[in-house]
Amino acid sequence: MQEVANGAPKPYRDAVSSAVPAEAVVPATTPPDFSICTLVTSHAQYAAMRASFLAGGFGPRCAEYLHLDNTAGNRWDAYGGIRAMLAEARGRHVILCHQDVRLIEDGACALRRIIAALDAKDPRWAIAGNAGATAAGDFVHHISDPFGENRQAGTLPARVVSLDENFLLLRRDASLTPSSELAGFHLYATDLCLHARCAGRTAWVVDFHLRHLSAGRVDAGFFAVQAAFERHWGAKFGRTEQLRTPSTRLTLGAGLFGRMLAAWRRHRRRR
């Protein structure tokens, strides 16, 4: 593993198994279709996730796997870690996913069809996921998780203003990166959606069904990230704006009144 200029390690580019024939591996000079990027706190969880993707057709002919190792502690937060992985990713599309997602019936072939359909429907799309919220505040998703099996809401694909972090698909040529002013492990998907919006691009929920083993967590760390997120984007937009995410309602507060309103709403949410 090489070192970057600031002393932090680069993401691991997972080695291809020696059991895979050389002719079945995408050449180093050819960009793969997908770069699959993950923050890892459990080697066992990551191995199971990667095995499900390999079984779903994301093999060395079309995909590379990169991860950052947080098994000895959170050396990388999500915002900085994703920026580091995006800088190393070679794929035409980048998949950012949690280590506790597992493919079910949809795989590489299904995702290629989804991408082709989205390209035709909206050439401005920059980011997609499997769960999110629309500008009207409606939830849209297709996912299996601790809340239920094969849960579906809304008509997909659906244009959204926010996304859940469990599975994200980024179009590499859209050049999205998380805000350098933010840190932590929450709301980075919505941060990317807002960057897409600022660039005149769009975000979508698509029908790519997988299983997420976690129900998510809203704790003190979540509210600290939310407070910084609301201040940052409120100042960036210069006006107070509200939007819904899969996990909370955000008030992007601008000015004293907007920041006070955001703080009051966070206080109510915590209670």
N, C-alpha and C positions, 0 to 999 in steps of 0.2 A: 504494500500500500504506500503510495507516494505522499509526500507532504506538500501542502500548498504554502504560499508565501507567509501567511500569518501563523504557521505552525500547526494548524488544524489538519487532520487527515482528510484526504479525498474520499468520496464514497467508494465502497467496494464494488468492483464490477465482477459479478459472480462468474467463476470459471465454468466453462462448458465441460460436461462429463467426458472422460476418455472413451466411454462406450458409444459416443456419438460420432459417426463417420465425419471426416474432415469436409467432405463435399456437401454435408448436410448443414454446415455452419455458415451463416452469412459472413462474407468476407469483411475484414476490418475496414476496407475502403468503401464499402457499401453501407449506407445508413439502414439499419433495421426498420421494419414497420413500426415497432413498439419498443420503448424503453419503459420498463416496469420498476418503479422506484418506491422504496419502503423504508421507514424508520423502524428499527428492530430493537425490541426489549426482551424477546424470547426467541432463541434459536429454533426451538421446537415449533413454535407457532409459525415462524417464518418459513421453515422447511415444509410444513403442511400447506401453507398458502401457495408457495412456489410449486409444490407437487400438483396442486389442483390446477394451476395455470398451465403447467406443462401438459397435463392430461387434457386440458381444454384447447390444445393446439398452439399455445404460445411457446413453441420450441425454438431451438437455436437458429433455425432457418429464418425466423421472422422477428425474434425478440431478444433483447438483452435485459439482464436483471442487475439493478444497482441497489445497494442498501447502505445505510449508516448504522453503525453498531452502538446502541445505547444500553447494551445488556449490563454494563458495569456502572450505570448511572446516566442521567440525561445530559450527556455532553453536548448533544444537539437538540435545539428546540425545533418545532415544525417549520417556522418561517425561515430560519437560517439553514436548516437541513434541506428543505426543498430547494432553496436557492442554490445550494451546493450541488445537489443532484441534477438540477436542470442545467447547470453549467457543464456537467459531464455527459449528459444524455445525448445519444446520437440518433435516436429514433425520430421518424417522421411524426409520430404521435407519442405522447408521454402519458403513462398511466401512473397516477399517484394513488396508492391504496394502503389500507391498514394491514398489518400482519395477520389479523384475525378475520379476513374475508376468505370465502371459499367459493369457487365456481361450482355451479350446479349443472344446468343444461346448456347455458350460453357460453360460447368460447370465442376463439379468434375469428372464425368464419362469421359468426353472428355480429361481432363487433365491426368487422369490415363492412358488412351490409348496412349497419347502423351509420357508420361514417359516410358511406356513399350516399345514403338517403339524406343525411343532414347536410352534406355538401350541396346536394341538389335543392333542398328546401331553403337553406339559408347560408350562402357562401361566406357570410360574416361571422359565423359561429367561431368561438375561440375555446370554449370549455364546456364540458358536459359531465353529468353524473347520473346516479340512479335514484336520487331523492333530493327534493328542494322545495322552494316556495315561490309562487308567482308574485307579480307586482300587486295583485289584488289580495295577497295574503293566504292563498289557498295552497295546501300541501299537495304535491304530486310525487308519486314514487312507484316503484315496483321492486320489492325487496323481501327477503326472508330474514327475520332477526328475532331477538327475544320477545318482541311485541306481537309476533304472529308469523305464520308460514304463508308465503306467497301473497304478501300484502300489496294491494294495488289501489292507487287513488289517482284520479284525473285521466285525461286522454293524452297519451304519449306519442310522439315527442311533445314537450311543452316548454315554452320559453319561460325562464325564471330569473329572479334577481339574487337568489342565494342557493347554495348547494350543501349537502352533507359531505363530510370529509372521507367517508369510508371507501369510496371509489370515485376517482376523478379522471377524466380523459381530457388532455390538453392538446390542442393543435400546435405543433412546434413552431410553425411559421407565424403564429400570433404573438410570440415572444412575451408571454405573461410570466411575471415573477412576483412572489409575495412582497409586501411592503417591508423595506429595510428598517423602518421606524417601529415595527411591531415585533413581538416575540411571544413565545408560549406555544400551546398545543391546541388552541381553539380558534374557530372562525376564519381560518386561513382560506377555506374554500370560498366564503363570501367575500373575503378580501380580493381573491383572484377574479371573482365575478365583477366586482366594482372596478378593478383595473381594466377588465375587458370593456365594460361600459364606457370608461373614460377614453378608451382607444376606438370607440365606435364599433365594438364587436359585441357579440351576444353570448348568452349562457343558456343551456338547455338541460332538461331531464329527459333521458332516453330509456328505452325499454331493454335494459341489460340486467337480467335477473341473476343475482347471486345471494349468498348467505353471509350475513355479518353476525359474528358471534357475540358482540358486545351491544349493550343497550345505550352506551354513552354515559357521560357523567357530567353533572352540573354541580360544581363545588366552588370553594373560595378562589381557586386558581382560574376557574372559568370567568367569574365576575371581574377579576383583576384584568384579564385579557379584554373582556367586553368593555370595561371602562376606558382602557387605552384605545381600543378600536373605535369607539364612539367619538372620543375626542379627536383622534387622528382624521377620521373621514369627515366629521363635521367641519373641522377647520379646512380640510381640502376642498370641500364643496362650497363652504362659505354660507351655508344655510342649514337650518334644521330639517331633517328628513327622517322618516320612519320606514323601516322595512322588516319583514319577518324572515327568520331562518328556520330550519328544521328544529332548532333547539331553544330559540328565544325570540323576543321582539327587540329590535335595536332602535335606539333614538340617536341619530348622528347629530349631536348637538353643536350648533354654532352660536357664538356669543354667550353672554352670561345666562340669559334665560334658557337657551337651548341646553347648555351644560347642566343647569339646575334641574330642568325637566328630565334629562337623561338619568341623572343621579337619583331622582325621586322614583323613577320607574324601575331602576335597578334595585333600589331599596325594597319596593313592593314585591319584586320578583324573588328576592332573597327570603322575604318573610313568608 
